[in-house]
Amino acid sequence: MSSFDPNGRVAVVTGASSGIGAALARELAARGARVALVARRRDRLEAVAAEIEASGGAASTYVCDVASATDVGATHRSIAGALGPVEYLVNAAGYVRHVLFADHAAEDIERMMRTNYLGTVTWIQAVLPAMQAAGRGGIVNVSSFAGVAPQPDEAAYSATKAAVTALSEALSYEVDRDGIHVMAVHPLLVRTEMFTPEVMARMPKGSEKRFISPEAFAKETLRAFERGERSAIVPRSYRGVLWLRALSPRRMAGLMARVKLRGLGGE
Ligand SMILES: NC(=O)c1ccc[n+]([C@@H]2O[C@H](COP(=O)([O-])OP(=O)(O)OC[C@H]3O[C@@H](n4cnc5c(N)ncnc54)[C@H](OP(=O)(O)O)[C@@H]3O)[C@@H](O)[C@H]2O)c1
């Protein structure tokens, strides 16, 4: 078990302007954390902060593009100056592109890696020294189910998330002895703005019936963190797919062709 007690502590949440990041920020604030909400859309950050404050929580907003190391450095300095050392970090900023790899522009693949992976790296490097000095801290990296079971039509995205997953596990072993707990969470089908009509048009039929809410996702994620898990699949019911992938790569390939690729180009 980790000693997870966010009450009164400073928690940075990236990607806090919507979806999963906003839900995790609300949940941390409900447990007493002083949350610093980080993303690019100021109006959306302010709306989440207002909601948290209306429920008696403490939140402040910071506009920052996580793909820019300069932005991250400056934002971290502002937060530490205003609120004190960061004790919890949630890296939820990220985006997906549903596209066959052959059609995916190289510039977007680079941008996606800078956002989903290097954004996470840069934030961790910013907060880690103070956590190590304090001898405690917690980091939750929002990877994706695609990071542990790579998905066709999301090849470059899967690679960014596999990088987040590998970093999280390796780092968790390194910083355990510093009293810092690192967990990667692997969501799938959480109802957020990520699922635009264009994305839904490329998803398997019936996907819309399987979504869970960001609130349910946030609660389950923090429960897994509290249990001291290093890696969590949320919802947990999809863990069986990982067994299928490990035990029968041929059946996994069949499933991907039948479920994920049917109706998309290249047939
Ligand atoms: N929903 C799912 O089922 C699912 C599944 C697997 C993984 N995920 C992961 O969960 C995370 C959150 O996604 P979501 O589903 O909650 O979608 P979302 O509602 O679209 O949220 C994405 C968040 O990331 C922020 N963001 C994107 N690029 C950014 C940048 N360069 N700098 C700072 N912030 C940035 C967005 O804020 P601004 O636009 O205001 O900057 C927004 O707050 C992502 O990492 C995503 O890959 C989600």
The ligand as a Tripos MOL2 file, in Angstrom:
@<TRIPOS>MOLECULE
LIG
   48    52     1     0     0
SMALL
NO_CHARGES

@<TRIPOS>ATOM
      1 N1        -10.8260    8.8010  -23.0350 N.am      1 LIG1
      2 C1        -10.2600    7.6090  -23.1860 C.2       1 LIG1
      3 O1        -10.9410    6.5820  -23.3230 O.2       1 LIG1
      4 C2         -8.7750    7.4920  -23.1980 C.ar      1 LIG1
      5 C3         -8.2270    6.2510  -23.5360 C.ar      1 LIG1
      6 C4         -6.8630    6.1030  -23.5110 C.ar      1 LIG1
      7 C5         -6.0430    7.1530  -23.1520 C.ar      1 LIG1
      8 N2         -6.6030    8.3810  -22.8390 N.ar      1 LIG1
      9 C6         -5.6900    9.4510  -22.4690 C.3       1 LIG1
     10 O2         -6.2490   10.2230  -21.4400 O.3       1 LIG1
     11 C7         -5.6890   11.5320  -21.4720 C.3       1 LIG1
     12 C8         -6.8120   12.5530  -21.3310 C.3       1 LIG1
     13 O3         -7.6350   12.4670  -22.4860 O.3       1 LIG1
     14 P1         -9.2160   12.6230  -22.4270 P.3       1 LIG1
     15 O4         -9.8070   11.3560  -22.8560 O.co2     1 LIG1
     16 O5         -9.6020   13.2200  -21.1230 O.co2     1 LIG1
     17 O6         -9.4470   13.6470  -23.6370 O.3       1 LIG1
     18 P2         -9.7110   15.2330  -23.6530 P.3       1 LIG1
     19 O7        -10.9630   15.5520  -22.9680 O.co2     1 LIG1
     20 O8         -9.5370   15.6090  -25.0810 O.co2     1 LIG1
     21 O9         -8.5200   15.8070  -22.7790 O.3       1 LIG1
     22 C9         -7.2310   16.0170  -23.2660 C.3       1 LIG1
     23 C10        -6.5620   17.0080  -22.3630 C.3       1 LIG1
     24 O10        -5.2000   17.1680  -22.7550 O.3       1 LIG1
     25 C11        -4.9180   18.5490  -22.8630 C.3       1 LIG1
     26 N3         -3.8520   18.7590  -23.8320 N.ar      1 LIG1
     27 C12        -3.7410   18.2480  -25.0850 C.ar      1 LIG1
     28 N4         -2.6180   18.6920  -25.6610 N.ar      1 LIG1
     29 C13        -2.0030   19.5010  -24.7440 C.ar      1 LIG1
     30 C14        -0.8150   20.2580  -24.7460 C.ar      1 LIG1
     31 N5          0.0090   20.2990  -25.8200 N.pl3     1 LIG1
     32 N6         -0.4860   20.9680  -23.6450 N.ar      1 LIG1
     33 C15        -1.2940   20.9480  -22.5530 C.ar      1 LIG1
     34 N7         -2.4290   20.2530  -22.4950 N.ar      1 LIG1
     35 C16        -2.7830   19.5370  -23.5810 C.ar      1 LIG1
     36 C17        -6.2450   19.1720  -23.3040 C.3       1 LIG1
     37 O11        -6.2950   20.5390  -22.9070 O.3       1 LIG1
     38 P3         -6.1350   21.8240  -23.8720 P.3       1 LIG1
     39 O12        -6.7040   21.4680  -25.2060 O.co2     1 LIG1
     40 O13        -6.8900   22.8790  -23.1200 O.co2     1 LIG1
     41 O14        -4.6540   22.0760  -23.8900 O.co2     1 LIG1
     42 C18        -7.2160   18.3780  -22.4430 C.3       1 LIG1
     43 O15        -7.2770   18.9210  -21.1430 O.3       1 LIG1
     44 C19        -4.9100   11.6430  -22.7820 C.3       1 LIG1
     45 O16        -3.5300   11.4840  -22.5040 O.3       1 LIG1
     46 C20        -5.4200   10.4550  -23.5810 C.3       1 LIG1
     47 O17        -4.4650    9.9750  -24.4980 O.3       1 LIG1
     48 C21        -7.9390    8.5550  -22.8720 C.ar      1 LIG1
@<TRIPOS>BOND
     1     1     2 1
     2     2     3 2
     3     2     4 1
     4     4     5 ar
     5     4    48 ar
     6     5     6 ar
     7     6     7 ar
     8     7     8 ar
     9     8     9 1
    10     8    48 ar
    11     9    10 1
    12     9    46 1
    13    10    11 1
    14    11    12 1
    15    11    44 1
    16    12    13 1
    17    13    14 1
    18    14    15 2
    19    14    16 1
    20    14    17 1
    21    17    18 1
    22    18    19 2
    23    18    20 1
    24    18    21 1
    25    21    22 1
    26    22    23 1
    27    23    24 1
    28    23    42 1
    29    24    25 1
    30    25    26 1
    31    25    36 1
    32    26    27 ar
    33    26    35 ar
    34    27    28 ar
    35    28    29 ar
    36    29    30 ar
    37    29    35 ar
    38    30    31 1
    39    30    32 ar
    40    32    33 ar
    41    33    34 ar
    42    34    35 ar
    43    36    37 1
    44    36    42 1
    45    37    38 1
    46    38    39 2
    47    38    40 1
    48    38    41 1
    49    42    43 1
    50    44    45 1
    51    44    46 1
    52    46    47 1
@<TRIPOS>SUBSTRUCTURE
     1 LIG1         1 GROUP 0 **** ****
